[in-house]
Each structure stands twice: as structure tokens, then as C-alpha cells.
Amino acid sequence: MALMTGLSSGKIKRSRSRMFLILFSIFCIVMAAYPLFSGMVASANGSELDYNLLRIESIKNGLADGIFPVRINAEFFDGYGYGASLMEPDLFLYIPAVLRLLGFDLNFSYNIFLLACVCVTFAVVYGCGKHLARSRYVGLLAAVLTVLSQYYANVLYYRAALGEVLAFLFIPLVIWGVHDLLQEDFRRPHLLFIGYVGLYFSHI
């Protein structure tokens, strides 16, 4: 009977711990992404916001015209075009571009993309921290410190540096993959593969 009570108590504690982690994670993601719910994010002069929006719109128009992959961004310079996609990776910009094709507003598509980046970054950093430290709470702390950091908010909203936003997502996978290579007999080679390929297609 005492054993049954102890097992039941342990399950309740684990359930409460899991619920706390889930609710606190949602709270932190909402806090990090709060500006996205108010519409277009205001960025500083000289930021990459207009540049990235033009790239997204150009990819959308290229796809609508049957062009794939889109290499020349026709929306630049009053229709004269610019080969931004020849010099910078734009694989992940196809996500908001496809949302535009589905009829969503440009601002909404861009903000949904940023929200997805925040959520995935939180999850990846949590997973990396949890595995390396063998603690869910260390993973949670790492994820919270990342998405609520001043620098992350700066690249996300003020500078609109999408390359760096995506790098925040893939660098933890590289760190996790290097640890796996050096300490765990390289049992998860996909981590390094996804991490480095993701960096290559987001922030060379």
C-alpha cells in the first residue's frame, strides 16, 4: 500500500513538473513574441526589414509566375530587379512567400514566420540544454535566457536580421552534434547535418 502511495505521489509530482514546464514555456514564448501580435514590428532605420520584405514579395511573385527557384528579385529598384538570391541564401524565405501565395498579408506572413522561429528556437535550445545537462530545468533556463535575451530581441525586431534569427535556431544543434560526436560515439549524426545545413542556408 505504501509502495502504491509512493508511486502515485511520484506520478503527481512528475505531472505537476511537466505542467509547470509547459505553462512557463508558453508564457516565455508569448513574452518573447508579444510585439508580433500588434502587427508590423517597428525597426530602426538601416535595418534589414524592408530588404527582407522585398525578398519575400519577390519570391512570391516569382513562384506565382512559375519560376523556381527564384534567383532574380524583380521587386527591387522599381522593377529593375536585383540578384539578392544569387548572393544570400533564401531557402527559409519560401515559408512566408508561400503564405503570401495562400492569400495572407505580407506583414502577417512575416510575423507568422518570426513566431515560428521563436517557437522552434525555444524548443531546440531546451532540447540541447536538457540533454547536455541532463536536466529539464537547465534546458528551460537556457531556452528562456535565449529567447528573452536583449540581443535576440534586437536581431528579431530592431535590426530584422533574419539570418541571425535563424542562426539562433541551428547553432544549438551544432553544439549538441559536436557534443554527441566527442562524448557519445556519434550516435546522432543527423544533429550536425541539420545544424550545418541549416546554417548554410540561413547565415553563411
Order of alpha helices (4+ residues) and beta strands (2+ residues): alpha-alpha-alpha-alpha-alpha-alpha-alpha-alpha-alpha
